[in-house]
Amino acid sequence: MVLSVASRLVPATLRPVARRGLVRWRHARLRQTDVLLVSYPKSGSTWLRFLLADALTSRDADFDSVRDTVPPLDRYRHAPRLLPGGGRVIRSHEPMAPNRVRQGQRVISLVRDGRDVALSYLAHERRYGRFDGDAGQFVDQFLAGRVDPYGPWHEHVLASTSLEQAGRARVLQVRYEDLRTRPVDELARILSFCDVGPPRADVDVLAAVVARNTKEHMRAKETRSTFLTSLNPDGTPFVRPDARERWSDLVPATERSRFERVCGGALIAGGYELKHTRADHGAIE
């Protein structure tokens, strides 16, 4: 989420307050039938948007059209009403809070192991020339919530959990790792949450949707995207290959321990082990 040109005219000391007001106003305009797809950046929301756009429109999604089919919170005014009752699917990286959702609002909370998120975000920031330090230094910034305006990863994850516990919203938690290993089942579960049934939610239909949006197909779509070409600073692909390095290979032991200490509650809430053994930071993000 970025501030509008007008908002940037606000004095720097008042911008956080202005930004919170703008975000709250945008949430207030959502309808009861809308579904929010909420995730911290670099958690795989691009891929899930492709899957949903394809399943809901019966058309192969691409990087240019998906921005209109499942738009971000700051440009959803003309989003197509693809859900029963005229609802829209709207993507947001904003952390959830009780004053940002209607009572009973449906929220798909997409989570990914925070350690993979951190390493993927590190690669992203290096790609755009916004960070040139080592992984340990980046983890410090990541834990402090200084990488972007969305706050620390662990607070973002726990905010959605708290929202459901408070009975304010209906929250469906989807783990990126589960979406990767059993995409048809997870996509069917998400569509059911959105009140979408057959024929769009038939197993064979969803299997075809997944097949059109594999990593290989996403890479091919990337090469044809006018939008991504305009953003690509160095030719590094947006859809990166699965990483070979492990968390323990890149991050010093002191920072790994600190991460587990600070983020332990969020890792457990997401169903992750405190000790990280995988290497999965090459997401379709």
C-alpha positions in Angstrom: 0.0 0.0 0.0 1.4 3.4 -0.9 0.2 6.8 0.0 -1.5 8.9 -2.6 0.3 12.0 -4.0 -1.9 14.1 -1.8 -1.0 12.1 1.3 2.7 12.6 0.6 2.2 16.3 1.1 1.5 15.6 4.8 4.4 16.4 7.1 6.6 13.3 7.7 5.8 13.2 11.4 2.1 12.9 10.6 2.3 10.4 7.8 1.9 7.3 9.9 -1.3 8.7 11.3 -2.5 9.7 7.8 -1.7 6.3 6.4 -3.6 4.5 9.2 -6.6 6.7 8.5 -6.4 6.0 4.7 -6.1 2.2 5.2 -9.0 2.2 7.6 -11.2 4.2 5.1 -10.4 1.7 2.3 -11.4 -1.2 4.5 -14.6 0.6 5.5 -15.7 0.6 1.9 -15.6 -3.2 1.5 -18.9 -5.0 1.3 -20.0 -7.9 3.4 -19.9 -10.2 0.4 -16.2 -9.3 -0.3 -13.4 -11.6 0.6 -10.0 -10.3 1.7 -6.9 -12.2 0.8 -4.4 -11.1 3.4 -0.7 -12.0 3.6 2.6 -10.5 4.5 4.7 -9.7 1.4 6.7 -12.6 -0.2 4.3 -15.2 1.2 3.0 -16.5 -2.2 -0.1 -14.3 -2.7 0.7 -13.7 -6.4 0.4 -17.4 -7.1 -2.8 -17.7 -5.1 -4.3 -14.7 -7.0 -3.5 -16.5 -10.3 -5.2 -19.7 -9.1 -8.3 -17.8 -7.9 -8.5 -15.6 -10.9 -8.3 -18.6 -13.2 -10.8 -20.6 -11.2 -13.3 -17.8 -10.9 -13.2 -16.6 -14.5 -12.4 -19.8 -16.4 -9.7 -17.9 -18.1 -5.9 -18.3 -18.0 -4.6 -15.5 -15.8 -1.5 -13.5 -16.5 0.5 -10.9 -14.7 -1.3 -8.0 -16.3 -4.9 -9.1 -16.0 -4.7 -10.5 -12.5 -4.1 -7.0 -11.1 -7.7 -6.2 -12.2 -9.3 -9.6 -11.4 -8.0 -9.8 -7.8 -6.8 -6.2 -7.2 -5.0 -4.7 -4.2 -6.8 -2.8 -1.6 -5.9 0.6 -3.0 -7.5 -0.1 -6.5 -10.4 -2.4 -6.0 -13.2 0.0 -6.9 -13.9 -1.6 -10.3 -13.0 -5.2 -9.3 -15.3 -7.7 -11.0 -18.0 -9.3 -8.8 -17.0 -12.9 -9.1 -18.4 -14.4 -5.9 -22.0 -15.3 -5.1 -23.9 -12.3 -3.9 -21.7 -10.0 -6.0 -18.6 -10.3 -3.8 -15.1 -9.4 -4.9 -11.8 -10.9 -4.0 -9.3 -8.2 -2.8 -5.7 -8.6 -1.9 -4.1 -6.8 1.0 -0.7 -6.8 2.8 -2.1 -4.7 5.6 -2.2 -6.3 9.0 -5.7 -7.0 10.3 -7.2 -5.1 13.2 -10.8 -5.1 14.6 -11.4 -1.6 13.3 -10.4 -2.6 9.8 -13.1 -5.2 9.0 -16.8 -5.5 9.1 -18.3 -7.9 11.6 -18.3 -11.3 9.9 -16.0 -10.2 7.1 -14.4 -13.2 5.4 -10.6 -13.2 5.4 -8.3 -15.6 3.8 -5.1 -15.4 5.8 -2.2 -16.8 3.7 0.8 -17.6 5.8 4.3 -18.8 5.0 7.2 -19.8 7.3 8.6 -16.5 8.3 12.2 -17.6 7.8 11.5 -18.3 4.1 9.7 -15.0 3.9 12.7 -13.2 5.3 15.2 -14.8 2.9 12.9 -14.2 -0.1 12.4 -10.6 1.0 16.2 -10.3 1.3 16.6 -11.4 -2.3 13.8 -9.0 -3.4 15.4 -6.0 -1.7 18.8 -6.8 -3.1 17.3 -7.1 -6.5 16.0 -3.5 -6.3 19.2 -2.1 -4.8 17.5 -1.3 -1.5 19.8 -3.4 0.7 23.4 -4.4 0.4 24.1 -5.9 3.8 24.3 -9.5 5.0 21.5 -11.8 5.9 22.0 -11.3 9.6 21.6 -7.5 9.3 18.5 -8.0 7.2 16.9 -10.3 9.8 17.4 -7.5 12.4 15.4 -5.1 10.2 12.8 -7.8 9.4 12.2 -8.5 13.0 11.9 -4.9 13.8 9.4 -4.3 11.1 11.6 -1.7 9.3 11.5 -3.4 5.8 8.1 -2.1 4.8 5.1 -0.3 6.2 3.3 -3.5 7.3 5.1 -4.1 10.5 7.0 -7.2 11.8 6.0 -10.5 10.2 5.1 -12.1 13.6 2.7 -9.4 14.5 1.1 -9.6 11.1 0.4 -13.3 11.5 -0.8 -13.0 15.0 -3.1 -10.1 14.1 -5.2 -12.4 11.9 -5.3 -15.1 14.5 -6.5 -12.6 17.1 -9.2 -11.3 14.8 -10.7 -14.8 14.5 -10.4 -15.4 18.2 -12.2 -12.2 19.0 -15.1 -13.3 16.7 -14.8 -10.2 14.6 -14.1 -12.0 11.3 -14.3 -15.4 9.6 -10.7 -16.3 9.0 -9.5 -19.2 6.8 -5.8 -19.8 7.4 -4.0 -21.2 4.3 -0.4 -22.2 4.5 1.7 -21.6 1.4 3.6 -24.8 2.0 0.3 -26.8 1.9 -0.8 -24.9 -1.2 2.5 -26.1 -2.9 2.2 -29.7 -1.8 -1.6 -30.2 -2.4 -2.8 -27.3 -4.5 -6.1 -28.8 -5.7 -7.3 -29.7 -2.2 -6.3 -26.3 -0.8 -7.8 -24.4 -3.7 -11.1 -26.4 -3.2 -11.1 -25.4 0.5 -10.6 -21.8 -0.4 -13.4 -21.7 -2.9 -15.7 -23.4 -0.5 -14.9 -20.7 2.0 -15.9 -18.2 -0.7 -19.2 -20.1 -1.3 -18.1 -21.2 -4.7 -19.1 -24.7 -5.6 -19.4 -26.9 -8.8 -18.9 -26.6 -11.6 -16.0 -24.1 -11.0 -14.9 -26.1 -7.9 -14.9 -29.6 -9.5 -11.7 -31.5 -8.9 -11.0 -31.9 -12.6 -11.5 -28.2 -13.2 -9.2 -27.2 -10.4 -6.6 -29.7 -11.5 -6.6 -27.9 -14.9 -6.3 -24.5 -13.1 -3.3 -25.7 -11.2 -1.7 -27.2 -14.3 -2.0 -23.8 -16.1 -0.2 -22.1 -13.2 2.8 -24.2 -12.5 6.1 -22.5 -11.9 7.2 -23.3 -15.4 4.0 -21.7 -16.9 4.3 -18.7 -14.5 7.8 -18.1 -15.8 6.5 -18.1 -19.4 3.8 -15.7 -18.4 6.4 -13.4 -16.8 8.3 -13.1 -20.0 5.1 -11.8 -21.7 4.1 -9.3 -19.0 4.3 -5.7 -19.9 3.8 -4.8 -16.2 6.7 -6.9 -14.9 9.0 -5.8 -17.7 8.5 -2.2 -16.7 9.5 -3.1 -13.1 12.4 -5.4 -13.9 15.7 -3.5 -13.0 18.3 -6.2 -13.7 16.7 -9.0 -15.6 16.3 -11.2 -12.4 13.1 -13.3 -12.8 10.2 -12.5 -10.5 9.4 -16.3 -10.4 12.6 -17.5 -9.0 13.8 -21.1 -8.9 13.6 -23.0 -5.6 16.5 -22.0 -3.4 19.3 -24.3 -2.7 20.6 -22.5 0.4 19.3 -23.4 3.8 18.3 -20.9 6.6 21.3 -22.1 8.6 23.6 -21.6 5.7 22.7 -17.9 5.3 21.8 -16.6 8.8 24.2 -16.6 11.8 23.3 -18.8 14.7 22.7 -15.8 17.0 20.1 -14.3 14.6 18.5 -17.7 14.1 18.0 -18.1 17.8 16.7 -14.5 18.1 14.2 -15.1 15.3 12.8 -18.2 16.9 12.5 -16.4 20.3 10.8 -13.3 18.8 8.6 -15.2 16.3 8.0 -18.4 18.2 4.3 -17.6 18.9 3.6 -16.8 15.2 5.5 -19.8 14.0 3.4 -22.1 16.3 0.2 -20.3 15.2 1.1 -21.1 11.6 1.9 -24.7 12.4 5.6 -24.4 11.9 8.4 -26.0 13.8 10.7 -23.7 15.7 13.8 -25.4 14.2 13.9 -24.7 10.5 15.2 -27.5 8.3 13.8 -26.8 4.8 14.9 -24.6 2.0 11.8 -23.1 0.4 12.4 -19.4 -0.3 11.9 -19.5 -4.1 8.2 -19.0 -3.9 5.8 -17.9 -6.7 5.3 -14.7 -4.7 
